[in-house]
Amino acid sequence: MLPSALRNSSKLQVSTIFIRSFATETIPSTSSSNSSETLPPPKHPTDPGTTKPRASRLYLSPRPVSSRAPISLPHLPPSFGRNQLLPVSNSTRALLESVVAEFNAPIRYAFAYGSGVFEQDGYTQTKDPRDPNAPMLDFMFAVTHADHFHSINMHQYPSHYPFHSRLLGSDYVSRVQSLGPGVWFNAYVPMKGVTIKYGVTTVDDLCSDLLNWKSLYLAGRMHKPIRIVKDDARVRLTQQVNLTSAVRAALLTLPSEFGEKELFERIAGISYSGDPRMILPAENRGKVGNIVRNQQPQFKELYHRLVVGLPGVHWPSNSSLIQQDTSPQARSAHLRKLPSNLLNRVTARYAGFQDLKDSENAYWTKLSEDETKLQRVLSEETSRIVRTPATVQTLKGIVSAGLGKSLRYSAAKVSKWWKSSGGNK
């Protein structure tokens, strides 16, 4: 679990000792990885003996820390978080990197996600992302300063922004972005022969959500398979914490024996719980199942080493069956390490047990004894975390995309909802 100082610090100062201990606890071995790609140890561009930096702005190694500023994050071990680097075809990889390289505005961290990157049921699948029938490619960019990014990007690509946003300027865009989960989307953007949608957030907002589940809007997206296009050490570390938190939350809702597909569906469904789009005719009802059904190998690569690194969980690499210790003591170990926003909400529901807080172990064990109640509380509080930010972001879409693109996007979502509801039968 993260030290309290790291949870509360906006700068996320992390010690080398913490990184090594976290890596040891959650990833006991990396030699079993079947990924052919590795994350090379980062080098500072001015270190002696380094070669001249490449012209490309894309680096799979973490963004180096400037020697002119206080070092807040040490270099990560080369194998740390390698489970996050999910492979894609060479053509898809080249396309994703070429798209991100088109932006002049500085991007600290970038990933691609969704059906355009990893196959999903219910979508037209093509080998060539440039096929007119291929789904839109989704990107998320994390930047240092939102106003600075939008100022440069609006100058380079004014057509990406609706007319009123161009009139009001980058300061207005960054203020709208800061509402709710802190994301601004530009949709239906033609680039490199494909149509893309890209969201913009800040590294601070992204890492805060990954650590604390402030809104679960960004953290929830990153519970599912993503393709990292541009990496950053700080995000890679906090993402590993986010993935482990998702495993702990899912295990608390599962029995002593279950299949890996059930685990993946619980994890993938966390961010959809409470999302208003799942109630209104605006989202595919079977989306969670569609995501997991064709992406089980990616989910297993993402989570297997994290799961087996937790105490009381048994999951052989050649098996799809998972067993866990469901005693109150074992469950309390997961409960007390949940992200702070969720944990605070859960403990507030158990106000009658405050007298046990003098004995910390007794307090957490008592909360974990009633398995049915705890599962219900976790589900309800997760939904409450998701609901308001997701609603705000949905309404922001009208502002960020403009009326025309919003209607087009809504029509596409309603169509998917209609099909998932059996309206095409």
C-alpha positions in Angstrom: 0.0 0.0 0.0 1.2 3.5 -0.7 2.6 5.5 2.3 0.2 8.2 3.5 2.7 10.9 2.5 2.5 9.8 -1.1 -1.3 9.8 -1.1 -1.5 13.3 0.2 1.4 14.9 -1.7 0.5 16.7 -4.9 4.1 16.3 -6.1 4.0 12.5 -5.5 7.5 12.3 -4.1 8.6 8.6 -4.2 11.6 7.0 -2.7 13.8 4.3 -4.3 13.1 2.0 -1.3 9.3 2.3 -1.9 9.6 1.5 -5.6 11.8 -1.6 -5.0 9.5 -2.9 -2.2 6.4 -2.3 -4.3 7.9 -4.1 -7.3 8.9 -7.0 -5.1 5.5 -7.3 -3.5 3.3 -7.1 -6.6 5.6 -8.6 -9.3 7.6 -11.4 -7.8 8.9 -12.5 -11.1 9.1 -11.0 -14.6 10.9 -13.8 -16.4 7.7 -15.6 -17.3 6.4 -12.7 -19.4 5.5 -13.7 -22.9 5.8 -10.2 -24.3 8.6 -9.7 -26.8 8.9 -6.0 -25.9 10.8 -4.6 -22.9 11.1 -1.3 -21.3 14.7 -0.2 -21.6 16.4 1.6 -18.6 15.9 5.4 -19.1 19.0 7.6 -19.7 19.2 11.3 -19.3 20.1 12.9 -22.7 23.1 14.7 -21.2 24.6 11.7 -19.5 28.2 10.9 -20.6 28.3 8.1 -23.1 24.8 8.4 -24.4 24.1 8.7 -28.1 22.4 11.6 -29.7 18.7 11.6 -29.0 16.4 10.4 -31.8 14.5 13.0 -33.9 11.3 11.3 -32.9 9.5 12.6 -29.8 8.2 9.1 -29.0 10.0 7.1 -26.2 9.0 3.9 -24.7 11.3 4.6 -21.8 10.0 6.9 -19.1 10.4 10.6 -19.6 13.7 11.6 -18.0 13.9 14.0 -15.0 15.5 17.3 -15.7 18.9 17.7 -13.9 18.0 21.4 -13.3 15.0 20.5 -11.1 15.0 18.6 -7.8 14.7 14.9 -8.6 11.3 13.7 -7.3 11.3 10.3 -8.9 14.2 7.9 -9.3 14.7 5.8 -12.3 12.5 2.7 -12.3 14.0 -0.8 -12.7 13.9 -1.8 -16.4 11.4 -4.6 -15.8 9.1 -2.6 -13.5 5.6 -2.4 -15.0 6.5 -4.4 -18.1 3.0 -6.0 -17.9 1.6 -2.6 -18.9 3.4 -2.7 -22.3 0.9 -4.9 -24.2 1.9 -5.9 -27.8 0.0 -4.9 -30.9 0.8 -5.6 -34.6 3.7 -3.7 -36.1 1.4 -1.8 -38.4 -0.9 -0.7 -35.6 2.1 0.3 -33.5 3.6 2.4 -36.3 0.2 4.1 -36.9 -0.3 5.0 -33.3 3.2 6.4 -32.9 2.9 8.4 -36.1 -0.4 10.0 -35.0 1.1 11.1 -31.6 4.2 12.4 -33.4 2.0 14.8 -35.4 1.3 17.0 -32.4 3.7 19.9 -31.8 2.3 20.5 -28.3 4.2 18.7 -25.6 2.7 15.4 -24.4 4.1 13.7 -21.3 2.2 10.4 -21.6 0.0 9.0 -24.3 -2.0 5.8 -24.7 -4.4 4.4 -27.2 -7.4 2.3 -26.2 -10.7 0.9 -27.3 -12.0 -1.2 -30.1 -9.7 0.5 -32.7 -6.7 -0.9 -30.9 -7.8 -4.2 -29.3 -10.5 -6.3 -30.8 -14.0 -6.2 -29.2 -17.2 -8.1 -29.9 -19.9 -6.0 -31.5 -17.5 -4.0 -33.6 -16.5 -4.4 -37.3 -13.0 -5.8 -37.1 -10.6 -5.1 -39.9 -6.9 -5.8 -40.3 -6.3 -2.3 -41.6 -7.1 0.6 -39.2 -7.4 2.8 -42.3 -10.4 0.8 -43.5 -13.5 3.1 -43.7 -15.4 0.5 -41.6 -12.8 0.4 -38.9 -13.8 2.0 -35.5 -12.5 5.4 -34.5 -9.0 5.3 -32.8 -9.2 6.6 -29.2 -6.2 8.3 -27.5 -5.6 9.9 -24.2 -2.8 12.5 -23.7 -1.5 13.6 -20.3 0.3 16.9 -20.4 2.0 19.1 -17.8 0.1 22.4 -18.4 -3.3 22.2 -20.1 -3.4 25.8 -21.1 0.0 25.6 -22.7 -0.9 22.4 -24.6 -4.2 23.8 -25.9 -2.6 27.1 -26.9 -0.1 25.4 -29.1 -2.5 22.7 -30.4 -5.2 25.3 -31.2 -2.7 27.2 -33.3 -1.6 24.0 -35.1 -5.0 22.3 -35.4 -7.8 25.0 -35.1 -10.3 22.7 -36.8 -10.0 20.2 -33.9 -11.9 22.7 -31.7 -15.4 24.0 -32.1 -15.8 27.6 -33.3 -16.8 29.1 -29.8 -13.7 27.4 -28.2 -11.4 29.1 -30.8 -13.0 32.4 -30.0 -12.7 32.1 -26.3 -9.1 30.7 -26.4 -7.0 28.1 -24.7 -7.6 29.5 -21.2 -11.4 28.8 -21.6 -10.7 25.3 -22.9 -8.4 24.5 -19.9 -11.1 25.7 -17.5 -13.7 23.5 -19.1 -11.3 20.6 -19.1 -10.7 21.0 -15.3 -14.4 20.3 -14.6 -15.5 16.8 -13.5 -12.8 14.2 -14.1 -10.5 16.8 -15.8 -10.6 15.7 -19.5 -11.2 17.6 -22.7 -12.1 15.6 -25.8 -11.6 16.4 -29.5 -13.6 13.9 -31.6 -13.9 12.9 -35.3 -10.5 14.2 -36.2 -9.0 13.0 -39.5 -5.3 12.3 -39.2 -2.8 10.0 -41.0 -5.6 8.4 -43.0 -7.8 7.5 -40.0 -10.4 9.1 -37.7 -9.3 9.7 -34.1 -10.7 11.0 -30.9 -8.2 12.3 -28.3 -8.7 13.3 -24.7 -6.4 15.7 -22.9 -5.8 15.7 -19.2 -2.9 16.7 -16.9 -0.4 14.3 -15.4 -1.4 15.5 -11.9 -5.1 14.7 -12.5 -4.2 11.4 -14.1 -1.9 10.3 -11.3 -4.4 11.5 -8.6 -7.1 9.3 -10.1 -4.8 6.3 -10.5 -3.8 6.5 -6.8 -6.9 7.6 -5.1 -9.8 6.8 -7.5 -11.0 10.4 -7.2 -13.4 9.9 -10.2 -12.4 6.5 -11.7 -12.9 8.1 -15.1 -9.2 7.8 -16.1 -8.3 5.0 -13.7 -11.2 2.9 -14.9 -10.1 3.3 -18.5 -6.7 2.1 -17.6 -8.1 -1.0 -15.9 -8.6 -2.3 -19.4 -5.9 -3.1 -21.9 -4.3 0.0 -23.4 -1.4 0.5 -25.7 1.2 2.9 -24.3 2.5 5.2 -27.1 4.6 7.6 -25.0 5.7 6.5 -21.5 6.4 8.4 -18.3 7.9 7.0 -15.1 5.5 8.7 -12.7 2.5 7.4 -14.6 3.9 3.9 -15.0 4.4 3.7 -11.2 0.9 5.0 -10.3 -0.7 2.8 -13.0 0.8 -0.2 -11.3 -0.8 0.8 -8.1 -4.1 1.4 -9.9 -4.0 -2.1 -11.4 -3.3 -3.7 -8.0 -6.2 -1.7 -6.5 -8.5 -3.0 -9.1 -7.5 -6.6 -8.3 -8.0 -6.0 -4.6 -11.5 -4.5 -5.2 -12.5 -7.3 -7.5 -11.3 -10.1 -5.1 -13.4 -8.6 -2.3 -16.5 -9.3 -4.5 -15.6 -12.8 -5.6 -15.9 -16.3 -3.9 -13.1 -18.6 -2.8 -12.9 -20.1 -6.3 -13.7 -18.5 -9.7 -12.6 -18.3 -13.3 -10.2 -15.7 -14.7 -12.9 -14.4 -17.1 -15.1 -13.6 -14.1 -12.1 -11.7 -12.5 -11.6 -9.7 -15.7 -15.2 -8.8 -16.0 -15.4 -7.6 -12.4 -12.3 -5.4 -13.1 -13.6 -4.1 -16.4 -17.0 -3.3 -14.9 -15.7 -1.1 -12.1 -15.7 2.1 -14.1 -19.1 1.4 -15.7 -20.8 1.0 -12.4 -22.8 4.2 -11.9 -22.1 5.5 -15.4 -25.3 7.3 -16.6 -24.6 6.1 -20.2 -25.3 2.5 -19.0 -28.8 3.6 -18.0 -29.7 5.9 -20.8 -29.8 4.7 -24.4 -26.1 5.8 -24.9 -24.0 2.7 -24.4 -23.8 -0.9 -25.5 -25.4 -3.0 -22.7 -22.9 -5.8 -23.2 -19.8 -3.7 -23.4 -18.0 -5.3 -20.4 -18.5 -8.8 -21.9 -17.5 -7.6 -25.3 -14.3 -6.1 -24.0 -13.3 -9.2 -22.0 -14.4 -11.8 -24.5 -11.7 -11.1 -27.1 -9.1 -9.6 -24.9 -8.5 -12.3 -22.3 -4.8 -12.8 -23.3 -4.2 -9.0 -22.8 -6.0 -9.0 -19.5 -4.0 -12.0 -18.3 -0.7 -10.4 -19.3 -1.8 -7.2 -17.5 -2.9 -8.8 -14.2 -1.5 -12.3 -13.7 1.8 -11.4 -12.0 0.0 -8.8 -9.8 -2.6 -11.4 -8.7 -0.1 -14.1 -7.8 1.9 -11.5 -5.9 -0.9 -11.0 -3.4 -1.1 -13.2 -0.3 -3.7 -16.0 -0.2 -4.3 -16.1 -3.9 -3.4 -19.1 -6.1 -3.5 -18.9 -9.9 -1.2 -21.2 -11.9 -0.1 -19.7 -15.1 -1.4 -22.6 -17.2 -4.9 -22.5 -15.5 -7.9 -20.3 -15.8 -9.1 -21.2 -12.3 -8.3 -18.9 -9.4 -8.5 -19.7 -5.7 -8.3 -17.2 -2.8 -8.4 -17.2 0.9 -11.7 -15.6 1.9 -11.3 -15.5 5.6 -12.0 -12.2 7.3 -8.3 -11.7 8.0 -7.4 -12.2 4.4 -10.2 -10.0 3.1 -9.3 -7.3 5.6 -5.8 -7.2 4.1 -7.3 -6.3 0.7 -9.9 -3.9 2.2 -7.5 -1.7 4.2 -5.3 -1.1 1.0 -8.1 0.1 -1.3 -7.7 3.6 -2.8 -8.3 6.4 -0.2 -11.5 7.8 -1.8 -13.2 4.4 -1.9 -11.9 3.4 1.5 -13.1 6.5 3.2 -16.5 6.1 1.7 -16.7 2.4 2.8 -15.5 3.1 6.4 -18.1 5.9 6.7 -20.8 3.3 6.2 -19.5 1.4 9.2 -19.7 4.2 11.7 -21.0 1.8 14.4 -17.6 0.1 14.5 -15.6 3.3 15.4 -15.0 2.0 19.0 -12.8 -0.8 17.5 -10.4 1.6 15.9 -8.1 1.4 18.9 -7.3 -2.1 17.7 -6.6 -1.7 14.0 -6.6 -5.4 13.2 -9.9 -6.0 15.0 -11.5 -3.0 13.2 -10.6 -4.2 9.7 -11.4 -7.8 10.5 -14.9 -6.8 11.8 -15.6 -4.9 8.6 -14.7 -7.9 6.6 -16.8 -10.5 8.5 -20.1 -9.7 6.8 -19.1 -10.7 3.3 -22.5 -9.9 1.7 -22.8 -6.5 3.3 -19.2 -5.5 2.3 -19.8 -6.5 -1.3 -23.0 -4.4 -1.4 -21.2 -1.4 0.2 -18.3 -1.6 -2.2 -20.6 -1.8 -5.2 -22.7 1.2 -4.0 -19.8 3.4 -3.1 -18.0 2.6 -6.4 -21.1 3.6 -8.3 -21.3 6.9 -6.4 -17.7 7.7 -7.2 -18.3 7.2 -10.9 -21.7 8.8 -11.3 -21.1 12.5 -10.9 -17.8 12.9 -12.8 -19.2 10.6 -15.6 -22.4 12.8 -15.8 -20.4 16.0 -15.9 -18.1 14.6 -18.6 -21.1 13.5 -20.7 -22.5 17.1 -20.5 -19.1 18.6 -21.3 -19.1 16.7 -24.6 -21.6 19.1 -26.0 -19.2 22.0 -25.2 -16.0 20.4 -26.2 -17.2 18.7 -29.4 -19.8 21.3 -30.6 -23.4 20.5 -31.4 -22.8 18.8 -34.8 -20.2 16.3 -33.5 -22.1 15.7 -30.3 -25.2 14.7 -32.3 -23.1 12.5 -34.5 -21.4 10.8 -31.5 -24.7 10.4 -29.7 -26.3 8.8 -32.7 -23.5 6.3 -33.0 -23.8 5.4 -29.2 -27.6 5.1 -29.5 -27.2 2.7 -32.4 -24.8 0.5 -30.4 -27.3 0.6 -27.5 -30.2 -0.4 -29.8 -28.2 -3.4 -31.2 -27.1 -4.5 -27.7 -30.8 -4.4 -26.6 -31.9 -6.7 -29.4 -33.5 -3.9 -31.4 -32.0 -5.2 -34.6 -33.6 -8.7 -34.3 
